[in-house]
Amino acid sequence: MRRKVWVPLVWLVSLVVVAGVAWWAARATFTPPQVSEEQLPPATYTVAEASIGASLPVTVTVTWGTHPLAAGSLSGMVTAINLPTSGIVKAGDVLLSVDLKPVVVAQGSVPAFRELSAGVSGDDVRQLQAFLQAAGYLDAKPDGQFRSATADAVCAWQEALKVDCTGVVQASDILFVAPLPARVVFDDAVVVGAVISPGQPILSVVNDTPMFQAAIGANTSSAVVPQSGQSVTVSSPDSAVTWQATVAQVSPTTLGGYTASLTGAKGGPVCADQCDLFSYTPGGLMVNGTLVVSPVITGPAVPLAAVGTAPDGSRFVLHQDGTRATVTVRGGDASLLIVDGVQGRRCRPTVRRGAQVTEVPVQGLHLEARDLTFAYRRGGERVLDGVSLTMVPGTVTVLTGASGAGKSTLLYVLTLLLRASSGTVIWDGSPVESLADAGRSQLRAARSGFVFQDAMLDPSRTVGDNVTEGALFSGLDPAVTASRARSLLDRFGVAHRADHRPGEISGGQAQRVALCRALVTDPDVVFADEPTGNLDHDSAAVVWEALRGQANRGATVVVATHQEELANLADQHIVVGDSR
């Protein structure tokens, strides 16, 4: 009997030992390194005039609208096309020849629909007379009556064209276009040797004023959603001239980006009276533009570290002698604040390096998924098949599963970066899956933060700008964003890299910067895709503890990872692709 009792006892003791070792290994792996506080000598900063603003480079597409013009009564084989190289035609030009007979363009809004000869009257006759008068063939004032004087003028015109003088204009002899001169383009089907039929569209008249659209791609480092009324600077093709345009209308694209239609001053053309600087290009041309996210402000500038916040919420700086001066923060970026209330003096940091950042609770977000399915192609294999789950504020949920099981896909559906094929995503009791792209982007910007697997920093922007751009459309005051960004960079040990480009920092530092970007809005929900997968021990520990810290403050945190040890540290562990 003792043997039967001893074996289970040995098994129980072994299980306890194994569990203890596993707990110790997880804690050892993801406990952040202890860093001794660095004591720095006192420093002061000189208040200096500066200009600060936030902008985003964009591509502006310039296109020209057209309206088609039919052949009217024209029929036969095209024997010549005489369109000038510029594409611009004026009254009297021979556009083409049909059956060796020239077809002339004249100004008018009434199409040529009948034979014009003695005794005929109407607006089409008046158009013909106006053309003949402007060309010097008719002396009489256009009156819409086809009399002998008009017939004589037609005969003189025909002789100039080297065709038989009949004094009669056939509907196939002339094309009326309004206004002239105008740029025209022939339909692709109209070529020498082609046969055209009455009523067939043969050319299009190009609008004089080009249209401008700014493209904001889905791969920008921040959730940039252009808004009506925002300013965009548009450059000429040679960048020698610029114009200030305004976003008039925003439309989402199928790829997750946006196109913003632009207008000029008072709703006029973007290029004002200089549209001739844009040469007509079939299919449009692309020029450089800049979307003004935050207007430039100018004034006394001080570093973020020099501005403190009093218990009553007012802002202040410390002068070199230690006296406090209340200031008004007008705006800022990742390193500087523009303030009113101090100028031409030296000030010193209000918080020593290494000091703890005061944190307050966040709201959190109740997140649900009901019967989600997803396939990358209609009718294709389902990556997600009937997934239902719930995540509550103040917790960390870890998603694990085999490679290709759909961990990242599920994360992207929950954060509204992908649309589910079917099923419902619910944020705080409200279904959000069917929201339009603009609404989904605004919701993400206002309430969520995302840590990408490979950091996904904008290589053209500084580290500081990468962090603050994460809050451009969250509704936060730029000064608050700048202050939070600096505090986060300081907290995660990368403040000294704020002015560097992503290519100048290590992978671990880049992931810490990406974490700062995700947390700068103090989001209610944080999504992280393999946030520690490519990091060393120290960097992985910092990232994990930051995610856990955000959950401890009330946020909802969702992490997709292949690292099973993280599941042991989570509040909820979901195995994606596991039907059990």
Stockholm file with secondary structure:
# STOCKHOLM 1.0

chainA/1-580         MRRKVWVPLVWLVSLVVVAGVAWWAARATFTPPQVSEEQLPPATYTVAEASIGASLPVTVTVTWGTHPLAAGSLSGMVTAINLPTSGIVKAGDVLLSVDLKPVVVAQGSVPAFRELSAGVSGDDVRQLQAFLQAAGYLDAKPDGQFRSATADAVCAWQEALKVDCTGVVQASDILFVAPLPARVVFDDAVVVGAVISPGQPILSVVNDTPMFQAAIGANTSSAVVPQSGQSVTVSSPDSAVTWQATVAQVSPTTLGGYTASLTGAKGGPVCADQCDLFSYTPGGLMVNGTLVVSPVITGPAVPLAAVGTAPDGSRFVLHQDGTRATVTVRGGDASLLIVDGVQGRRCRPTVRRGAQVTEVPVQGLHLEARDLTFAYRRGGERVLDGVSLTMVPGTVTVLTGASGAGKSTLLYVLTLLLRASSGTVIWDGSPVESLADAGRSQLRAARSGFVFQDAMLDPSRTVGDNVTEGALFSGLDPAVTASRARSLLDRFGVAHRADHRPGEISGGQAQRVALCRALVTDPDVVFADEPTGNLDHDSAAVVWEALRGQANRGATVVVATHQEELANLADQHIVVGDSR
#=GR chainA/1-580 SS CHHHHHHHHHHHHHHHHHHHHHHHHHHHHHSCCCCCCCCCCCCCEECEEEEEEEEEEEEEEEECCEEEEECTTCCEEEEEECCCTTCEECTTCEEEEETTEEEEEEECSSCCCSCBCTTCBSHHHHHHHHHHHHTTSCCSCCCSBCCHHHHHHHHHHHHHTTSCCCSCBCGGGEEEESSSSEEEEECTTCCTTCEECTTCEEEEEECSSCEEEEEECTTSSSCCCCCTTCEEEEECTTSSCEEEEEEEEEEECTTSCEEEEEECGGGCCTTTTCGGGSCCCTTCEEEEEEEEEEEEEEEEEEEGGGEEECTTSCEEEEETTSCEEEEEEEEECSSEEEEESCCSSEEECSSCTTCCCCCCCCCCCCEEEEEEEECSSTTSCCSEEEEEEEECTTCEEEEECSTTSSHHHHHHHHTTSSCCSEEEEEETTEECTTCCHHHHHHHHHHHEEEECTTCCCCTTSCHHHHHHHTTTTSCCCHHHHHHHHHHHHHHTTCGGGTTSCGGGSCHHHHHHHHHHHHHTTCCSEEEEESTTTTCCHHHHHHHHHHHHHHHHTTCEEEEECSCHHHHTTSSEEEETTCCC
#=GC SS_cons         CHHHHHHHHHHHHHHHHHHHHHHHHHHHHHSCCCCCCCCCCCCCEECEEEEEEEEEEEEEEEECCEEEEECTTCCEEEEEECCCTTCEECTTCEEEEETTEEEEEEECSSCCCSCBCTTCBSHHHHHHHHHHHHTTSCCSCCCSBCCHHHHHHHHHHHHHTTSCCCSCBCGGGEEEESSSSEEEEECTTCCTTCEECTTCEEEEEECSSCEEEEEECTTSSSCCCCCTTCEEEEECTTSSCEEEEEEEEEEECTTSCEEEEEECGGGCCTTTTCGGGSCCCTTCEEEEEEEEEEEEEEEEEEEGGGEEECTTSCEEEEETTSCEEEEEEEEECSSEEEEESCCSSEEECSSCTTCCCCCCCCCCCCEEEEEEEECSSTTSCCSEEEEEEEECTTCEEEEECSTTSSHHHHHHHHTTSSCCSEEEEEETTEECTTCCHHHHHHHHHHHEEEECTTCCCCTTSCHHHHHHHTTTTSCCCHHHHHHHHHHHHHHTTCGGGTTSCGGGSCHHHHHHHHHHHHHTTCCSEEEEESTTTTCCHHHHHHHHHHHHHHHHTTCEEEEECSCHHHHTTSSEEEETTCCC
//
